Amino acid sequence: MSAINARERLTRLVELAGQNGPGARRALVGELADLLLDWPSNYPPSMREPFEALLEKAVQDVDGPTRARLAERFAATTGSPLAFLNALVFDAAPETRDAILVRNAAADPGSERPFVLNESALIAAARGALAGDMAHVLASRFRIDADTAARIVADEWAYLLAVLCKGARASRATFSALALLADSGHAGDKSYARLAVYDGVAQTGSEALLKFWQVQAQARDTSPQAA
């Protein structure tokens, strides 16, 4: 990339960052992704951090399919920030989610339990929850934040619920009970597919991702804004 093209690219990013609207957000995310995935040789590595931070912020304002495409692109690159991949896991395709779990396992290969889950109390709380309160039960019992729990419940294939249970080393029976209780009206083959997903989810990667979610929740609880 020539020096003038580099300047033009930076100017374009600044312009897009100052614009509002879904089209501008998608364009900004796309250009940032292109830059980070094909980092110019004349850019020092130390410059990556602000661009990564800008992408993490901008990706919150784009639609799910756009985040899914980003997850696929970044999961295929070994140097992609794990925290960014974990933020995209909620919208990623199944095979991309598997790749993200592999990355989590590689970053945290330890087998120590993140905490001890009381499965009986969890199921009792889930059964006694009012409609719409399942996310609150999961957040409390698994020590994750409410937004993460809500996105897990919203996953129509229950993949993320399986990750949550596998991460806590909960039994298949516990997962099945939660999957049925969290089912928002899925019928027929999809309900059976939801129950079958547990066996295909990687154990070590799930444990590492749950630890990430728990650390994230703890950090938010202790942040000045939460005080």
C-alpha positions as CSV (number, residue, x, y, z in Angstrom):
1,M,0.0,0.0,0.0
2,S,1.4,3.4,-0.9
3,A,1.7,6.2,1.5
4,I,-1.0,8.3,-0.2
5,N,-3.4,5.3,-0.2
6,A,-2.8,4.8,3.5
7,R,-3.7,8.4,4.1
8,E,-6.8,8.1,2.0
9,R,-7.9,5.1,3.9
10,L,-7.4,6.7,7.3
11,T,-9.3,9.8,6.1
12,R,-12.2,7.5,5.0
13,L,-12.3,5.8,8.3
14,V,-12.4,9.1,10.2
15,E,-15.3,10.3,7.9
16,L,-17.3,7.1,8.4
17,A,-16.7,7.2,12.2
18,G,-18.3,10.6,12.3
19,Q,-21.5,9.5,10.4
20,N,-24.6,7.9,11.8
21,G,-27.0,5.4,10.3
22,P,-26.9,1.7,9.6
23,G,-25.2,2.1,6.2
24,A,-22.4,4.1,7.6
25,R,-21.9,1.7,10.5
26,R,-21.7,-1.3,8.1
27,A,-19.3,0.5,5.9
28,L,-17.1,1.5,8.9
29,V,-17.1,-2.1,10.2
30,G,-16.2,-3.4,6.8
31,E,-13.3,-1.1,6.2
32,L,-12.0,-1.7,9.7
33,A,-12.2,-5.4,9.2
34,D,-10.4,-5.1,5.9
35,L,-7.6,-3.1,7.5
36,L,-7.1,-5.3,10.5
37,L,-7.2,-8.6,8.4
38,D,-4.8,-7.2,5.9
39,W,-2.6,-5.1,8.1
40,P,-0.3,-2.8,5.9
41,S,3.4,-3.6,6.2
42,N,4.2,0.1,6.8
43,Y,1.8,0.4,9.8
44,P,3.5,-0.5,13.1
45,P,1.8,-3.2,15.1
46,S,1.2,-0.7,18.0
47,M,-1.3,1.1,15.8
48,R,-3.7,-1.9,15.8
49,E,-5.1,-1.4,19.2
50,P,-7.1,1.8,18.5
51,F,-8.5,0.3,15.3
52,E,-9.5,-2.9,17.2
53,A,-11.2,-0.8,19.9
54,L,-13.1,1.2,17.3
55,L,-14.2,-2.0,15.6
56,E,-15.4,-3.5,18.9
57,K,-17.5,-0.4,19.5
58,A,-18.8,-0.1,15.9
59,V,-19.8,-3.8,15.6
60,Q,-22.5,-3.2,18.3
61,D,-24.4,-1.1,15.9
62,V,-24.6,-3.5,13.0
63,D,-27.1,-6.3,12.3
64,G,-26.7,-10.0,13.2
65,P,-25.8,-11.2,9.7
66,T,-23.0,-8.6,9.4
67,R,-21.6,-9.8,12.8
68,A,-21.9,-13.4,11.6
69,R,-19.8,-12.6,8.5
70,L,-17.2,-10.8,10.6
71,A,-17.0,-13.8,13.0
72,E,-16.3,-16.1,10.1
73,R,-13.6,-13.8,8.7
74,F,-11.8,-13.2,12.0
75,A,-12.1,-16.8,13.3
76,A,-10.1,-17.9,10.2
77,T,-7.3,-15.6,11.3
78,T,-5.0,-16.8,14.0
79,G,-4.1,-13.4,15.3
80,S,-7.6,-12.1,15.9
81,P,-8.3,-10.9,19.4
82,L,-10.1,-13.5,21.4
83,A,-12.3,-11.0,23.3
84,F,-13.5,-9.7,19.9
85,L,-14.3,-13.3,18.7
86,N,-16.2,-13.9,22.0
87,A,-18.3,-10.8,21.4
88,L,-19.2,-12.2,18.0
89,V,-20.0,-15.8,19.1
90,F,-23.7,-15.0,19.7
91,D,-24.3,-14.3,16.0
92,A,-21.8,-16.7,14.5
93,A,-22.6,-19.7,12.4
94,P,-22.3,-23.2,14.1
95,E,-19.0,-24.0,12.4
96,T,-17.6,-20.6,13.3
97,R,-18.7,-21.0,16.9
98,D,-16.8,-24.3,17.0
99,A,-13.7,-22.5,15.8
100,I,-14.1,-19.8,18.5
101,L,-14.3,-22.5,21.2
102,V,-11.1,-24.0,19.8
103,R,-9.5,-20.6,20.2
104,N,-10.7,-20.3,23.7
105,A,-9.4,-23.8,24.6
106,A,-6.0,-22.9,23.2
107,A,-5.9,-19.7,25.2
108,D,-7.0,-21.4,28.5
109,P,-6.1,-25.1,28.4
110,G,-6.5,-25.5,32.2
111,S,-9.1,-27.9,33.5
112,E,-9.9,-26.2,36.8
113,R,-13.6,-25.7,37.3
114,P,-14.6,-22.0,37.1
115,F,-17.0,-22.6,40.0
116,V,-19.2,-25.4,41.4
117,L,-22.8,-25.4,40.0
118,N,-25.7,-26.6,42.2
119,E,-27.6,-28.3,39.4
120,S,-30.6,-29.2,41.6
121,A,-31.1,-25.6,42.7
122,L,-30.6,-24.4,39.2
123,I,-33.4,-26.6,37.8
124,A,-35.7,-25.7,40.7
125,A,-35.1,-22.0,40.1
126,A,-35.7,-22.4,36.4
127,R,-38.9,-24.3,36.9
128,G,-40.2,-21.7,39.3
129,A,-39.2,-18.7,37.1
130,L,-42.0,-16.6,35.6
131,A,-42.1,-16.2,31.8
132,G,-39.2,-14.2,30.6
133,D,-37.2,-14.7,33.8
134,M,-35.0,-17.6,32.5
135,A,-32.1,-15.2,31.6
136,H,-32.2,-13.8,35.2
137,V,-31.9,-17.4,36.6
138,L,-29.0,-18.2,34.3
139,A,-27.2,-15.0,35.1
140,S,-27.5,-15.6,38.8
141,R,-26.7,-19.3,38.9
142,F,-23.8,-19.2,36.3
143,R,-22.4,-15.9,37.5
144,I,-22.6,-14.2,34.1
145,D,-24.2,-10.8,33.3
146,A,-27.8,-10.4,32.3
147,D,-27.1,-9.4,28.8
148,T,-25.0,-12.4,28.1
149,A,-27.7,-14.7,29.7
150,A,-30.4,-13.1,27.6
151,R,-28.5,-13.7,24.4
152,I,-27.9,-17.3,25.4
153,V,-31.6,-17.8,26.0
154,A,-32.4,-16.2,22.6
155,D,-30.2,-18.7,20.7
156,E,-32.8,-20.8,18.8
157,W,-30.5,-23.8,18.5
158,A,-29.5,-23.8,22.2
159,Y,-25.8,-24.1,21.2
160,L,-24.8,-21.3,23.7
161,L,-26.9,-22.9,26.4
162,A,-24.9,-26.1,25.8
163,V,-21.7,-24.1,26.0
164,L,-22.9,-22.7,29.3
165,C,-23.7,-26.1,30.7
166,K,-20.6,-27.8,29.4
167,G,-18.5,-24.9,30.8
168,A,-19.9,-25.5,34.2
169,R,-19.7,-29.3,33.8
170,A,-23.4,-29.7,34.2
171,S,-24.9,-33.0,33.1
172,R,-26.7,-33.6,29.9
173,A,-29.9,-34.1,31.9
174,T,-29.5,-30.6,33.4
175,F,-28.9,-29.1,29.9
176,S,-32.0,-30.9,28.5
177,A,-34.2,-29.6,31.3
178,L,-33.0,-26.1,30.7
179,A,-33.4,-26.4,27.0
180,L,-37.0,-27.4,27.4
181,L,-37.7,-24.8,29.9
182,A,-36.1,-22.1,27.8
183,D,-37.8,-23.2,24.6
184,S,-39.9,-20.3,23.3
185,G,-42.3,-22.4,21.3
186,H,-39.9,-24.3,19.0
187,A,-41.7,-27.4,17.7
188,G,-41.0,-30.7,16.0
189,D,-37.6,-31.4,14.6
190,K,-36.1,-28.1,15.9
191,S,-36.8,-29.1,19.5
192,Y,-35.1,-32.4,19.1
193,A,-32.2,-30.7,17.4
194,R,-31.9,-28.3,20.4
195,L,-31.6,-31.3,22.7
196,A,-29.0,-33.0,20.5
197,V,-26.6,-30.1,20.4
198,Y,-25.1,-30.8,23.8
199,D,-23.0,-33.8,22.6
200,G,-21.3,-31.8,19.9
201,V,-20.1,-28.9,22.0
202,A,-16.4,-29.0,23.0
203,Q,-15.8,-29.3,26.7
204,T,-12.5,-27.4,27.2
205,G,-13.5,-24.5,25.0
206,S,-16.8,-24.2,26.8
207,E,-15.1,-24.0,30.2
208,A,-12.8,-21.3,28.9
209,L,-15.6,-19.3,27.3
210,L,-17.7,-19.5,30.6
211,K,-14.7,-18.2,32.5
212,F,-14.5,-15.3,30.0
213,W,-18.1,-14.5,30.6
214,Q,-17.7,-14.7,34.3
215,V,-14.6,-12.4,34.3
216,Q,-16.5,-10.0,32.1
217,A,-19.5,-9.9,34.5
218,Q,-17.2,-9.4,37.5
219,A,-15.4,-6.5,35.7
220,R,-18.7,-4.8,34.9
221,D,-19.9,-5.3,38.5
222,T,-16.8,-3.6,39.8
223,S,-16.6,-0.8,37.2
224,P,-17.2,2.8,38.3
225,Q,-20.4,2.9,36.2
226,A,-21.8,0.0,38.2
227,A,-21.0,1.6,41.6
